[in-house]
Amino acid sequence: MHSITSRTSRLRLAIAPGVPSFQLSKLLALQRAEEPNVRLTFSAVTGDELVAGIQDGRYDAGMSLQGASDPGLKTQPLWAESMAVAVPPRFHLLDRAKLTVAGLQDYPIYRWQAEDCPLLDGRLASLMPLDEENIQRVTSFEMLALWVAAGYGIGVSAQSRIERAHGWGITMRPLADGPYEIVTYLQRRHAQTDSASERFERRAMQVAGAEAT
C-alpha cells in the first residue's frame, strides 16, 4: 500500500513579503515533523506573482497578506497581527501606555509597504492630507527599525515584530483606537482533495487555532 506522502512528494510554496512570522515557523516545523518525505520548496514573490503562479501551476500554495478575489482560488484566513507603534529610545511618547493614530500626526512615521493595512493607512492619510512626506515608506522592517532606533521618527508595524526588535533599543506601544490588523492568508487552487496543499492547509488551520486560544 502506498502512503500519502508517496503519492505527492513535493509542495511548492510561494511566500509574499510581510508573511514570515513565528506562526509560519511553527507551521513549517509541523509540516516537516508530520510529512518529512514531502519536499518543501520556497519562492519569495510579490502578491501578484503569487496569484499568477498558483493559477498556472508553478506553485501549489501561497501565503500573503492580501486575500485574493479570484474565484479559481481558495483563500483561507489564518492569523491576524495587531499593528502597534515602534518608539525610539528616550522619546517623550514613552510616558503613554497606549497611543492613538491621531496622536502620531506630529511625527515622521515609517511604514513598511508590505504590511498593507487599509484601515490604518486610510486613517493616517486623513490626518495628514497636506503633508504626505510625513509618512515615509520603507522596503523592509529592518529599515523601519533602523530609522526609528536612530531617532528619526516613529514606526507602525506588526506588534510581534516590534517586540522582537527590542534589542535595537526600540520600545513598543499598542494602538488604542483600533483594531488595526494585518491578516495572513493561505491560497491554493480548488479541487485538490487529499493533496499536499490541502494537508498543509489543515496544519495551517491547526497552528492558527492554537494561536487563537
Backbone as CSV, one residue per row, in Angstrom:
resi,resn,N_x,N_y,N_z,CA_x,CA_y,CA_z,C_x,C_y,C_z
1,MET,0.849,-1.198,0.000,0.000,0.000,0.000,0.877,1.238,0.000
2,HIS,0.537,2.200,-0.824,1.306,3.437,-0.887,0.853,4.381,0.216
3,SER,1.809,5.075,0.792,1.473,6.065,1.812,1.011,7.352,1.150
4,ILE,0.454,8.254,1.963,0.020,9.547,1.449,1.183,10.294,0.840
5,THR,2.334,10.293,1.537,3.463,11.075,1.064,4.097,10.482,-0.174
6,SER,3.886,9.202,-0.448,4.466,8.622,-1.659,3.708,9.079,-2.899
7,ARG,2.433,9.487,-2.729,1.673,9.948,-3.873,2.022,11.386,-4.255
8,THR,2.414,12.193,-3.271,2.784,13.579,-3.528,4.051,13.870,-2.743
9,SER,5.186,14.019,-3.414,6.462,14.150,-2.722,6.994,15.574,-2.728
10,ARG,6.180,16.529,-3.206,6.672,17.895,-3.295,5.545,18.878,-3.004
11,LEU,5.882,19.955,-2.288,4.956,21.057,-2.059,5.696,22.349,-2.374
12,ARG,5.216,23.034,-3.410,5.855,24.280,-3.845,5.095,25.449,-3.234
13,LEU,5.739,26.151,-2.321,5.087,27.194,-1.548,5.640,28.558,-1.941
14,ALA,4.750,29.481,-2.264,5.125,30.869,-2.567,4.797,31.735,-1.348
15,ILE,5.722,32.609,-0.983,5.542,33.451,0.194,5.757,34.903,-0.195
16,ALA,4.767,35.733,0.065,4.835,37.157,-0.262,5.491,37.930,0.881
17,PRO,5.994,39.130,0.622,6.636,39.935,1.672,5.693,40.199,2.842
18,GLY,6.258,40.219,4.021,5.487,40.510,5.228,4.944,39.297,5.935
19,VAL,4.926,38.133,5.279,4.324,36.931,5.864,5.213,36.258,6.904
20,PRO,6.534,36.143,6.693,7.343,35.414,7.680,7.083,35.891,9.103
21,SER,6.854,34.921,10.001,6.464,35.220,11.370,6.716,33.983,12.209
22,PHE,6.560,34.104,13.523,6.753,32.933,14.371,5.667,31.898,14.118
23,GLN,4.459,32.314,13.696,3.417,31.346,13.366,3.816,30.525,12.139
24,LEU,4.386,31.186,11.136,4.835,30.471,9.946,5.946,29.497,10.299
25,SER,6.839,29.901,11.184,7.897,28.992,11.622,7.315,27.744,12.281
26,LYS,6.294,27.928,13.106,5.633,26.780,13.741,4.990,25.878,12.696
27,LEU,4.352,26.491,11.711,3.692,25.713,10.660,4.704,24.889,9.872
28,LEU,5.815,25.490,9.501,6.821,24.766,8.726,7.457,23.641,9.541
29,ALA,7.635,23.876,10.833,8.172,22.821,11.695,7.188,21.658,11.807
30,LEU,5.888,21.974,11.899,4.864,20.926,11.969,4.813,20.151,10.662
31,GLN,4.912,20.860,9.539,4.929,20.204,8.234,6.091,19.227,8.135
32,ARG,7.269,19.661,8.536,8.461,18.802,8.458,8.332,17.594,9.372
33,ALA,7.747,17.784,10.564,7.612,16.688,11.516,6.611,15.636,11.049
34,GLU,5.495,16.084,10.435,4.426,15.156,10.083,4.572,14.566,8.688
35,GLU,5.225,15.266,7.780,5.421,14.740,6.428,6.869,14.981,5.980
36,PRO,7.812,14.324,6.624,9.227,14.562,6.287,9.592,14.146,4.868
37,ASN,8.790,13.285,4.251,9.102,12.833,2.896,8.583,13.770,1.811
38,VAL,7.809,14.776,2.197,7.334,15.771,1.237,8.381,16.882,1.150
39,ARG,8.957,17.047,-0.012,9.993,18.070,-0.207,9.329,19.435,-0.353
40,LEU,9.646,20.323,0.574,9.058,21.651,0.590,10.025,22.644,-0.047
41,THR,9.565,23.353,-1.077,10.383,24.376,-1.718,9.707,25.736,-1.566
42,PHE,10.530,26.782,-1.473,10.023,28.130,-1.227,10.366,29.041,-2.389
43,SER,9.479,29.969,-2.647,9.748,31.054,-3.588,9.259,32.346,-2.955
44,ALA,10.144,33.329,-2.843,9.764,34.646,-2.343,9.264,35.464,-3.529
45,VAL,8.003,35.872,-3.493,7.374,36.510,-4.658,6.524,37.691,-4.210
46,THR,6.123,38.520,-5.165,5.148,39.567,-4.882,3.750,38.952,-4.825
47,GLY,2.782,39.733,-4.346,1.414,39.236,-4.274,0.846,38.865,-5.626
48,ASP,1.119,39.685,-6.646,0.614,39.393,-7.987,1.261,38.141,-8.561
49,GLU,2.568,37.982,-8.341,3.264,36.791,-8.831,2.746,35.539,-8.142
50,LEU,2.392,35.662,-6.869,1.871,34.518,-6.125,0.580,34.014,-6.753
51,VAL,-0.366,34.923,-6.986,-1.657,34.522,-7.556,-1.474,33.923,-8.945
52,ALA,-0.682,34.592,-9.790,-0.461,34.091,-11.147,0.230,32.735,-11.125
53,GLY,1.171,32.554,-10.202,1.913,31.297,-10.123,1.052,30.131,-9.686
54,ILE,0.104,30.370,-8.780,-0.822,29.300,-8.376,-1.762,28.971,-9.530
55,GLN,-2.220,29.996,-10.223,-3.139,29.787,-11.339,-2.515,28.952,-12.453
56,ASP,-1.249,29.213,-12.776,-0.635,28.486,-13.893,0.147,27.248,-13.461
57,GLY,0.051,26.884,-12.167,0.629,25.627,-11.712,2.079,25.678,-11.287
58,ARG,2.682,26.854,-11.201,4.070,26.936,-10.741,4.183,26.694,-9.241
59,TYR,3.142,27.059,-8.498,3.124,26.872,-7.047,1.880,26.092,-6.656
60,ASP,2.023,25.301,-5.602,0.884,24.542,-5.097,0.058,25.350,-4.107
61,ALA,0.703,26.248,-3.399,0.023,27.077,-2.405,0.832,28.346,-2.209
62,GLY,0.181,29.345,-1.647,0.862,30.603,-1.390,0.352,31.233,-0.117
63,MET,1.201,32.063,0.500,0.828,32.771,1.715,1.134,34.249,1.525
64,SER,0.154,35.095,1.817,0.340,36.529,1.627,-0.521,37.291,2.620
65,LEU,-0.338,38.614,2.641,-1.147,39.484,3.494,-2.330,40.075,2.744
66,GLN,-2.589,39.558,1.543,-3.710,40.039,0.751,-4.580,38.858,0.345
67,GLY,-5.865,38.955,0.622,-6.780,37.896,0.227,-7.144,38.027,-1.249
68,ALA,-6.865,36.995,-2.032,-7.156,37.037,-3.468,-8.659,36.937,-3.700
69,SER,-9.139,37.688,-4.672,-10.573,37.650,-5.001,-10.858,36.733,-6.191
70,ASP,-9.853,36.043,-6.703,-10.026,35.165,-7.852,-10.905,33.974,-7.473
71,PRO,-12.021,33.744,-8.179,-12.906,32.627,-7.827,-12.256,31.260,-8.037
72,GLY,-11.170,31.215,-8.811,-10.498,29.944,-9.037,-9.579,29.531,-7.908
73,LEU,-9.403,30.404,-6.914,-8.528,30.108,-5.790,-9.325,30.030,-4.494
74,LYS,-8.915,29.133,-3.639,-9.464,29.084,-2.292,-8.583,29.949,-1.402
75,THR,-9.181,30.903,-0.706,-8.442,31.810,0.169,-8.888,31.585,1.602
76,GLN,-7.948,31.204,2.450,-8.257,30.876,3.840,-7.516,31.832,4.774
77,PRO,-8.235,32.684,5.526,-7.547,33.500,6.523,-6.988,32.624,7.641
78,LEU,-5.796,32.962,8.097,-5.153,32.155,9.130,-5.037,32.916,10.448
79,TRP,-4.045,33.780,10.540,-3.849,34.502,11.799,-3.737,36.000,11.540
80,ALA,-4.119,36.762,12.557,-4.085,38.224,12.477,-3.002,38.762,13.402
81,GLU,-2.389,39.845,12.975,-1.368,40.534,13.769,-1.856,41.944,14.065
82,SER,-1.840,42.349,15.317,-2.191,43.717,15.673,-1.053,44.663,15.309
83,MET,-1.419,45.832,14.796,-0.427,46.852,14.492,-0.152,47.676,15.742
84,ALA,1.082,48.123,15.871,1.496,48.888,17.043,2.516,49.931,16.613
85,VAL,2.979,50.707,17.576,3.903,51.802,17.294,5.288,51.461,17.828
86,ALA,6.284,51.640,16.993,7.685,51.498,17.397,8.203,52.874,17.772
87,VAL,8.656,53.010,19.004,9.076,54.305,19.539,10.571,54.260,19.838
88,PRO,11.312,55.297,19.451,12.756,55.300,19.686,13.103,55.516,21.157
89,PRO,14.353,55.274,21.524,14.765,55.479,22.926,14.597,56.939,23.348
90,ARG,14.251,57.115,24.608,14.152,58.449,25.231,13.200,59.381,24.487
91,PHE,12.159,58.809,23.919,11.167,59.599,23.193,10.026,59.911,24.147
92,HIS,9.478,61.130,24.065,8.507,61.541,25.085,7.199,60.760,25.015
93,LEU,6.880,60.128,23.885,5.661,59.318,23.819,5.737,58.083,24.713
94,LEU,6.927,57.769,25.210,7.090,56.596,26.065,6.362,56.736,27.399
95,ASP,5.961,57.952,27.760,5.233,58.104,29.020,3.773,57.716,28.900
96,ARG,3.344,57.300,27.696,1.964,56.867,27.484,1.927,55.347,27.296
97,ALA,1.008,54.696,28.000,0.907,53.241,27.912,0.367,52.801,26.560
98,LYS,-0.557,53.603,25.979,-1.132,53.320,24.670,-1.200,54.612,23.872
99,LEU,-1.209,54.468,22.550,-1.251,55.623,21.666,-2.456,55.519,20.738
100,THR,-2.831,56.640,20.145,-3.859,56.651,19.110,-3.240,57.139,17.814
101,VAL,-3.882,56.819,16.695,-3.367,57.274,15.408,-3.327,58.800,15.363
102,ALA,-4.353,59.451,15.913,-4.379,60.912,15.919,-3.192,61.491,16.679
103,GLY,-2.706,60.780,17.674,-1.582,61.260,18.457,-0.236,61.126,17.765
104,LEU,-0.227,60.530,16.554,1.028,60.328,15.830,1.272,61.383,14.763
105,GLN,0.305,62.242,14.536,0.341,63.082,13.340,1.445,64.131,13.337
106,ASP,2.053,64.399,14.467,3.093,65.430,14.513,4.497,64.874,14.303
107,TYR,4.606,63.587,13.980,5.925,62.961,13.891,6.111,62.276,12.532
108,PRO,7.346,62.204,12.051,7.605,61.366,10.873,7.255,59.916,11.199
109,ILE,6.522,59.271,10.302,6.062,57.898,10.535,6.625,56.998,9.448
110,TYR,7.279,55.926,9.859,7.840,54.964,8.914,6.896,53.780,8.787
111,ARG,6.585,53.425,7.540,5.682,52.317,7.253,6.336,51.368,6.257
112,TRP,6.327,50.069,6.583,6.807,49.044,5.651,5.670,48.735,4.694
113,GLN,5.903,48.950,3.408,4.833,48.861,2.423,4.241,47.461,2.303
114,ALA,4.982,46.426,2.696,4.445,45.064,2.602,3.318,44.830,3.609
115,GLU,3.335,45.558,4.724,2.316,45.380,5.758,1.126,46.303,5.473
116,ASP,0.474,46.045,4.380,-0.651,46.873,3.962,-1.814,46.699,4.937
117,CYS,-2.256,47.804,5.527,-3.398,47.796,6.441,-4.295,48.946,6.033
118,PRO,-5.270,48.703,5.135,-6.073,49.799,4.577,-6.737,50.697,5.607
119,LEU,-7.264,50.120,6.681,-7.940,50.930,7.699,-6.953,51.887,8.363
120,LEU,-5.799,51.372,8.738,-4.788,52.195,9.389,-4.230,53.246,8.439
121,ASP,-3.863,52.822,7.227,-3.255,53.765,6.289,-4.260,54.828,5.845
122,GLY,-5.526,54.462,5.722,-6.542,55.449,5.403,-6.701,56.471,6.511
123,ARG,-6.634,55.993,7.744,-6.732,56.910,8.897,-5.526,57.842,8.936
124,LEU,-4.342,57.328,8.702,-3.144,58.167,8.673,-3.238,59.216,7.577
125,ALA,-3.666,58.802,6.400,-3.770,59.733,5.269,-4.786,60.831,5.551
126,SER,-5.873,60.499,6.233,-6.898,61.506,6.519,-6.404,62.549,7.506
127,LEU,-5.454,62.171,8.343,-4.911,63.109,9.323,-3.810,63.973,8.743
128,MET,-3.211,63.529,7.638,-2.068,64.236,7.071,-2.255,64.495,5.583
129,PRO,-3.376,65.063,5.165,-3.628,65.215,3.731,-2.686,66.179,3.027
130,LEU,-2.120,67.143,3.755,-1.267,68.142,3.133,0.216,67.852,3.316
131,ASP,0.537,66.792,3.995,1.952,66.521,4.289,2.225,65.034,4.160
132,GLU,2.049,64.493,2.963,2.268,63.065,2.758,3.719,62.665,3.008
133,GLU,4.652,63.625,2.916,6.058,63.305,3.172,6.277,62.910,4.620
134,ASN,5.325,63.200,5.489,5.443,62.793,6.880,5.358,61.280,7.030
135,ILE,4.763,60.590,6.045,4.699,59.128,6.050,5.782,58.610,5.117
136,GLN,6.796,57.999,5.688,7.943,57.521,4.937,7.787,56.026,4.666
137,ARG,7.792,55.623,3.383,7.657,54.211,3.027,9.038,53.574,2.945
138,VAL,9.191,52.421,3.572,10.465,51.707,3.560,10.267,50.322,2.963
139,THR,11.362,49.699,2.549,11.298,48.433,1.820,11.416,47.196,2.701
140,SER,11.636,47.368,3.988,11.743,46.218,4.886,11.504,46.674,6.315
141,PHE,11.181,45.725,7.179,11.035,46.073,8.589,12.367,46.493,9.171
142,GLU,13.459,45.882,8.701,14.778,46.246,9.215,15.090,47.719,8.964
143,MET,14.688,48.230,7.789,14.899,49.650,7.509,14.034,50.512,8.423
144,LEU,12.800,50.078,8.675,11.942,50.798,9.610,12.599,50.866,10.981
145,ALA,13.077,49.715,11.456,13.702,49.656,12.779,14.964,50.511,12.838
146,LEU,15.721,50.549,11.763,16.955,51.343,11.720,16.647,52.824,11.922
147,TRP,15.685,53.347,11.155,15.364,54.768,11.245,14.776,55.123,12.602
148,VAL,13.906,54.259,13.127,13.305,54.531,14.430,14.358,54.480,15.532
149,ALA,15.195,53.454,15.533,16.220,53.320,16.570,17.179,54.502,16.574
150,ALA,17.402,55.079,15.384,18.294,56.227,15.279,17.612,57.531,15.674
151,GLY,16.311,57.494,15.958,15.605,58.662,16.432,15.030,59.569,15.381
152,TYR,14.896,59.074,14.133,14.391,59.919,13.052,12.869,59.993,12.997
153,GLY,12.194,59.197,13.790,10.743,59.200,13.787,10.227,57.966,14.504
154,ILE,8.949,57.703,14.312,8.328,56.516,14.888,7.920,55.585,13.746
155,GLY,7.639,54.336,14.066,7.222,53.379,13.049,5.925,52.709,13.439
156,VAL,5.172,52.262,12.442,3.966,51.481,12.699,4.123,50.159,11.973
157,SER,4.046,49.071,12.736,4.283,47.744,12.171,3.567,46.714,13.038
158,ALA,3.712,45.442,12.684,3.099,44.373,13.478,3.708,44.360,14.877
159,GLN,2.846,44.215,15.865,3.295,44.271,17.255,4.389,43.254,17.544
160,SER,4.251,42.035,17.045,5.233,40.999,17.344,6.600,41.334,16.763
161,ARG,6.656,41.974,15.597,7.943,42.345,15.016,8.638,43.408,15.861
162,ILE,7.855,44.385,16.321,8.442,45.445,17.144,8.981,44.864,18.445
163,GLU,8.234,43.962,19.047,8.690,43.356,20.300,9.985,42.588,20.102
164,ARG,10.127,41.907,18.963,11.358,41.152,18.719,12.524,42.070,18.363
165,ALA,12.256,43.331,18.040,13.320,44.290,17.727,13.753,45.077,18.960
166,HIS,13.381,44.602,20.140,13.707,45.318,21.373,15.216,45.524,21.525
167,GLY,15.987,44.583,20.996,17.445,44.697,21.093,18.016,45.893,20.358
168,TRP,17.246,46.473,19.453,17.675,47.676,18.746,17.524,48.923,19.630
169,GLY,16.864,48.785,20.769,16.556,49.936,21.607,15.172,50.487,21.369
170,ILE,14.379,49.799,20.571,13.026,50.240,20.233,12.040,49.738,21.291
171,THR,11.063,50.576,21.605,10.005,50.197,22.536,8.671,50.152,21.804
172,MET,7.826,49.194,22.171,6.520,49.040,21.535,5.437,49.694,22.378
173,ARG,4.517,50.390,21.688,3.322,50.907,22.334,2.109,50.482,21.511
174,PRO,1.070,49.891,22.143,-0.131,49.475,21.408,-0.908,50.684,20.896
175,LEU,-1.725,50.441,19.878,-2.655,51.448,19.372,-4.016,51.208,20.021
176,ALA,-4.554,52.250,20.680,-5.761,52.080,21.479,-7.044,52.231,20.681
177,ASP,-6.990,52.814,19.489,-8.236,53.147,18.785,-8.504,52.225,17.610
178,GLY,-7.975,51.019,17.642,-8.167,50.072,16.556,-9.498,49.325,16.660
179,PRO,-9.549,48.057,16.262,-8.343,47.287,15.928,-7.809,47.566,14.527
180,TYR,-6.483,47.666,14.441,-5.776,47.747,13.167,-4.974,46.456,13.050
181,GLU,-5.293,45.667,12.053,-4.679,44.346,11.943,-4.250,44.050,10.505
182,ILE,-3.251,43.193,10.392,-2.927,42.568,9.114,-3.215,41.075,9.262
183,VAL,-3.704,40.468,8.201,-4.112,39.067,8.237,-3.290,38.271,7.236
184,THR,-2.784,37.127,7.654,-2.087,36.212,6.756,-3.090,35.240,6.150
185,TYR,-3.053,35.109,4.817,-3.964,34.224,4.090,-3.173,33.097,3.428
186,LEU,-3.798,31.932,3.364,-3.282,30.817,2.578,-4.144,30.683,1.338
187,GLN,-3.511,30.575,0.181,-4.239,30.465,-1.082,-3.776,29.227,-1.841
188,ARG,-4.734,28.543,-2.441,-4.439,27.388,-3.280,-5.600,27.183,-4.240
189,ARG,-5.375,26.327,-5.221,-6.460,26.044,-6.155,-7.500,25.126,-5.514
190,HIS,-8.738,25.200,-6.021,-9.802,24.316,-5.557,-9.577,22.894,-6.084
191,ALA,-10.405,21.972,-5.581,-10.442,20.589,-6.089,-9.096,19.891,-5.970
192,GLN,-8.459,20.047,-4.809,-7.205,19.348,-4.552,-7.382,18.482,-3.310
193,THR,-8.336,17.582,-3.364,-8.664,16.743,-2.219,-7.504,15.826,-1.864
194,ASP,-7.164,15.803,-0.577,-6.102,14.949,-0.043,-4.767,15.189,-0.757
195,SER,-4.548,16.394,-1.214,-3.278,16.756,-1.826,-2.333,17.298,-0.753
196,ALA,-1.071,17.481,-1.114,-0.106,18.045,-0.173,-0.531,19.445,0.258
197,SER,-1.095,20.220,-0.668,-1.506,21.579,-0.319,-2.707,21.578,0.618
198,GLU,-3.628,20.614,0.442,-4.771,20.534,1.349,-4.310,20.135,2.752
199,ARG,-3.393,19.182,2.837,-2.886,18.774,4.148,-2.098,19.913,4.798
200,PHE,-1.385,20.685,3.997,-0.667,21.849,4.510,-1.664,22.871,5.067
201,GLU,-2.784,23.046,4.366,-3.822,23.970,4.847,-4.376,23.507,6.192
202,ARG,-4.602,22.198,6.348,-5.115,21.692,7.615,-4.142,21.990,8.752
203,ARG,-2.855,21.850,8.485,-1.863,22.158,9.511,-1.819,23.655,9.809
204,ALA,-1.993,24.471,8.765,-2.026,25.923,8.963,-3.191,26.307,9.860
205,MET,-4.346,25.689,9.642,-5.514,25.963,10.476,-5.286,25.494,11.913
206,GLN,-4.559,24.393,12.058,-4.226,23.894,13.390,-3.367,24.908,14.147
207,VAL,-2.353,25.455,13.464,-1.494,26.458,14.088,-2.290,27.723,14.400
208,ALA,-3.134,28.149,13.457,-3.942,29.344,13.656,-4.882,29.165,14.853
209,GLY,-5.482,27.979,14.980,-6.371,27.713,16.096,-5.652,27.721,17.422
210,ALA,-4.426,27.192,17.432,-3.631,27.178,18.674,-3.261,28.592,19.095
211,GLU,-2.981,29.458,18.116,-2.626,30.838,18.431,-3.823,31.624,18.962
212,ALA,-5.027,31.237,18.525,-6.226,31.982,18.913,-6.704,31.624,20.322
213,THR,-6.267,30.480,20.841,-6.723,30.052,22.158,-5.864,30.594,23.270
